[in-house]
């Protein structure tokens, strides 16, 4: 009787519907930057989660992004050297001394 119950449970467990699992691999994170940023934020805030394969893949996807060129329309001021001019110091009563 016990052997029959065990084999029945085994058959039910193996014959059940497969549960879909999201693939959080490196190409997935590279293709979905918002999901990637959220996963990195969660991984950096939780040490236990940081030890999972998903977090390792998110970290590796971040490493692969390093060194990629920025898009052409990154910013209108991209590449310009900022001005180092200081505003004039106030004089007289405006000084507040």
Residue, then its C-alpha position, 0 to 999 in steps of 0.5 A: x500500500x505504501x509503495x503504491x501511494x509513493x508511486x502515485x505521488x511520483x506519477x502525479x508530480x511528474x505528470x503535472x503541468x510545467x510552470x513557466x519560468x522567466x529566463x533572467x539571463x544576461x541577454x535578457x537583462x541587456x535587452x530590458x534595461x529597466x528590469x536590469x536596473x530594478x534587479x540590480x537595486x534589489x540585489x544590492x539591497x538584499x544580501x541573500x538575493x545577491x547570491x542568486x544566479x539572477x543577481x549574478x547575471x544582472x551584475x554580468x550584464x552590467x559589466x558587459x554594458x561598460x565600454x559601449x559607446x553612448x548614443x549620438x543624442x546623449x546630450x546637447x552639451x556632451x563633450x563641451x568643457x564647462x565654464x570655470x568662471x566664478x560669479x563676481x563677489x558682492x561688494x559693500x553692503x551686499x557682502x553681508x559682513 
